[in-house]
């Protein structure tokens, strides 16, 4: 396809700023490559795209860090339970001797 009056649009993919073009901004329009331009994926300026994706990545990192902390706490609790069960096992073995 060709566009008579190309308008620049920006997105970020895998941390890289991508510039493409459209003939009309906003959803449900498409880029020159045929991608649907959802309002949270394509932006009129580089700054808007970068700002949006910096916020998205920051939120994602925070969520993953929280999830990691929860898993680390679970692991710590499991380690404590293993130690307690090993103590019980040793005590039972000593009683049985």
N, C-alpha and C positions, 0 to 999 in steps of 0.2 A: 504494500500500500504506500501511497504517497500522501503527504499532508500539505495542503495549500498554504496554511498559516500555522506552522508548527509552534506549539507552546511547550516550553521546557517543564518537565516534572522530575522530581527526585525521590529516590527511595534508598534504603540501605539494605544490602544483602551480605550476610556473613562479615559484617563490620566494614564493608566497602560502600562508599557513596556512589550511587549509579544515577546517571542523567539519561533520560530518554525524552520522548516527545509525544504530544497528544494534540488533537484539534480542538478539544474542549475539556476544561478542568472538571474534576469531581466525578463521583459515582453516578451513574453506571457506565461511564465512558471508559475507553481503553487506550492503552499506549500504542505507539506505532508498532510495537512487537506483539500486540494483541492481548496484553495483560489487563485484566479489569482493575481499574484504579479505585480501590477501596479507600475511604477517607483516612484510615489509619495506616496506610501503606505508601501512598504517593502524596507528594507535597509540592507546592508552587515554588518554594525556595529551598536552597541547600540548608540554610539555618533551621528551617522548620523540620526538615527531615532529620537532621543531626540531633536537634533538641528532642524530638519525639523518641528516636531510637536510643539516645543516651538514657532517657528516663525509663524506657522499656527494659534495657539491659540492666540498669541499676536495680529495678524492681525484681527482675529475674534473679540476679545475684543475691539479693537480700533473701528471697524466698528459698533459694538453694542453700544458703548458709544456715538459715533457720532449720531447714530439713536435715542438714548435715549434723547440726548440734543435737537435734532430737535423736538421730541415729547413734551418735556418739554416747549420749546418755543411756540409750538402750544397751549398747555394748558394755558400758561400765556396769550397769545393773546386772547383766548376764555374767560378767566376770566375777562380781561379788557373789552371785548365786552359786557359781561353780565352786568358788572357794569354800562356801558354807557346806555344800554337798560333799566336797572332798573331806572336810573336817568330820562331818557325820560318818562318812564311810570309814575313815581311820578309827574313829571312836568305836564303831561297831566291830571292826576287825580286832581291835585290842580287847574288847569285851569277850569276843569269841575265842580268843587264844587261851 
